[in-house]
Amino acid sequence: MSFKLKLYNFFKTIFPSSYSELGVFIFFTLLYGILGWYIALDYRIIYDSRIPWDSYFSFDNRSIVMTGGSFERHPLSYYFFNWIRELALYISDGKTNAVFRLALAWFSNLAVSLSILQVFKYLKNIIGLPNPLSLLLIFLFGFFSTNILLSFTPENFTYTLFLLTLYNHYSAIKLKKDEKTPALALTLAGITIGGLTITNIVKVFIPVAFEKNIFKSWKKFGNIVFRVSLTCVCFILLYLNRINFKYQHIFDQTNRQYEKFSNVKSIPTWDMIASFFFGGNILFSSFIIRDKHNMKGFNYKALIMDAYSSWVPYIFISLLLALIFWSYFRNFKNKLAQVLMISFFIDIIIHCVLKFGLHTSYIYGGHFVFVYPLLLGWLFHSYRSAPKTLSFLTVVIGILLVYLSMNNYFRMTEFFHFMNQYYQ
């Protein structure tokens, strides 16, 4: 295959290539764009030079924009956000004003809209769902709290969501055709995805384990070892170069970060798992306003999520999880479904078992929320010859969509009330 054709296929994978895909992309770009435009121009919450972290839902907007985040968790994001920041400053003539905030918001909007497009392409082209079902699932996904928040938030999770959805779509194309992921593509995925959040590099290697006959041929197995090793070596060298090869800093900082983010006991563990990890990424809960300071004398108000206070959200999340695990067991022999679920299990282990950041796990949604619509898509696909079950699933998803959109709309009005009070 010529380089020109490979480049064409690459852009065809990322961007809309049909009228339905173009419609989905334009719809969400406009929807999120209007939201981000309003927030960026009328409020200073997206970027305030006095507030480095936590102004809303524990996002570290200013810190991320200026530094890319802590090196032990986001080893290479420093370089990526240098480009983002400089481009935004170029658009705003070097000022961190409303135009600067608007540029940051629109970069986030494009990343999230392209992520939704990748999920739609997967549903339509990989799973083979008809457009009405694909649209039903994509609207459900589009109204997840994670996507709403990340659509105007300059954060690592925003771009991780795009990279993970793109890579899952790309690797699914390769697996469906019984082709291997080329060494260059695997290395680039490892550097970009792992560079933004180090734990996600493991997810890059999951599809490789499902390539055809890898354990029946020493040649194929050796090729996989070579590709994985090349990715790891390149990533490690870039990581060490980022910290001037002072590798001891990694262990020291990682231990401190783990102690800091894994020992919060203000809410029972089961409720943090339900309300924050499984729930907060999808369905907004009620909010709490807290007093914060920037350690330099400036005090400000911060908004965080509370645990669910009503039985209805717990029913919603329980029903959605029941559908997800139903899909998993129904498609247990499907290697593409296994790739998705194993990726999801990695996040469950990190946050629910090891409890890292469990009290704020609603902000980590960019690492895994795309798994929900995709596994629901595989559930629909598995019952394509059972009209009654298909109708039942459609009705259930429709009810979930109505409740989700109403709840999240109401909670966003509370978010705007918070901004009107403290961030005008």
NORZIRA-V185327 format. One record per pair of residues at least 24 apart in sequence whose C-alpha atoms are under 6 Angstrom apart, sorted by sequence separation. I is the first residue (numbers start at 1). J is the second residue. D is the distance in whole Angstrom. If there is no record, write none. Layout:
I:J:D ; I:J:D
This chain:
275:307:5 ; 275:308:6 ; 112:151:6 ; 109:151:4 ; 108:151:5 ; 109:152:6 ; 108:152:5 ; 183:227:5 ; 187:231:4 ; 191:235:5 ; 105:152:4 ; 115:162:5 ; 118:165:6 ; 122:169:6 ; 118:166:6 ; 115:165:6 ; 111:162:6 ; 327:379:5 ; 41:98:5 ; 40:98:6 ; 40:101:5 ; 40:102:5 ; 36:105:6 ; 32:109:6 ; 281:362:5 ; 280:362:5 ; 29:113:6 ; 277:361:5 ; 281:365:5 ; 28:113:6 ; 276:361:5 ; 277:362:5 ; 276:362:5 ; 272:359:6 ; 25:117:6 ; 61:154:6 ; 262:355:5 ; 262:356:5 ; 261:356:6 ; 262:357:6 ; 261:357:5 ; 36:152:5 ; 77:195:6 ; 32:151:6 ; 76:195:4 ; 77:196:5 ; 75:195:5 ; 74:195:6 ; 74:196:5 ; 74:197:5 ; 73:197:6 ; 74:198:6 ; 284:408:6 ; 73:198:6 ; 207:339:6 ; 146:281:5 ; 145:281:6 ; 145:282:5 ; 144:282:4 ; 145:283:6 ; 203:343:6 ; 75:239:6 ; 72:250:6 ; 161:366:4 ; 161:367:6 ; 157:366:5 ; 146:365:6 ; 137:373:6 ; 56:302:6 ; 57:303:6 ; 55:302:4 ; 56:303:5 ; 57:304:4 ; 140:401:5 ; 45:423:6 ; 44:423:6 ; 43:423:5 ; 43:424:5
